[in-house]
């Protein structure tokens, strides 16, 4: 009994230590965002601000950060919506329909999941330049409108739906749209939650492609805008940069709170690592 208690307390202590180690940088970022610039680089370092201020947030928001945040929101929400819709439809076809080339198409989708995006940047840049899509929100969004991972993930959930249920729905006179809305969607909600939040996070945090394709301030996303604040030698404001980092985290935190039940259910039932 004593050995069991000792193991329990040791596990709890290690878990607490791990959580503290992981959350420490985020907490430092949070509390430092309320410090005036004179305290940001103060030595010795103090965790909590001596003088609390919201000036960093107003400074960051007025320094084009509101525009960058709007651009990030647009270029994240639209690809998330299209990825979910195309993923559902394509996954249903691959999981529940029979057609010529189905196996080859599935292999091609898996192959596309293995191709690093970075090796496609140069040809995509040339292609987008030819279509005059450089420095546009449309150009930023196009690579994320469809996801091979999204199709594959939703297909795995579709396979868990018994074919007998779909056949019964067809016999009752339910069309393809009705089957997807009334039968498929209720059974793949956890998958939609995971696909939605992972797709949104990817597009919200992505840096390389928006950085390469944008040249002016009008179409910069939040990640690129924060990077430009770092490299701004004449107008560098560390407090505003820290506040911008917190602003960038807020939508991610809100999404996790909303969809945490679905995400937890997926990890528990499917064992996705």
TALIN-V639968 format. One record per run of one state. SS is the DSSP state (helix for helix, strand for strand, loop for the rest). FROM is the first residue (numbers start at 0). TO is the last residue. If there is no record, write none. Layout:
{{SS & FROM & TO} {SS & FROM & TO}}
This chain:
{{loop & 0 & 0} {helix & 1 & 31} {loop & 32 & 33} {strand & 34 & 34} {loop & 35 & 35} {helix & 36 & 39} {loop & 40 & 50} {strand & 51 & 51} {loop & 52 & 53} {helix & 54 & 95} {loop & 96 & 100} {helix & 101 & 113} {loop & 114 & 115} {helix & 116 & 129} {loop & 130 & 135} {helix & 136 & 141} {loop & 142 & 146} {helix & 147 & 157} {loop & 158 & 161} {helix & 162 & 170} {loop & 171 & 174} {helix & 175 & 186} {loop & 187 & 187} {helix & 188 & 204} {loop & 205 & 206} {helix & 207 & 212} {loop & 213 & 220} {helix & 221 & 229} {loop & 230 & 236} {helix & 237 & 269} {loop & 270 & 272}}
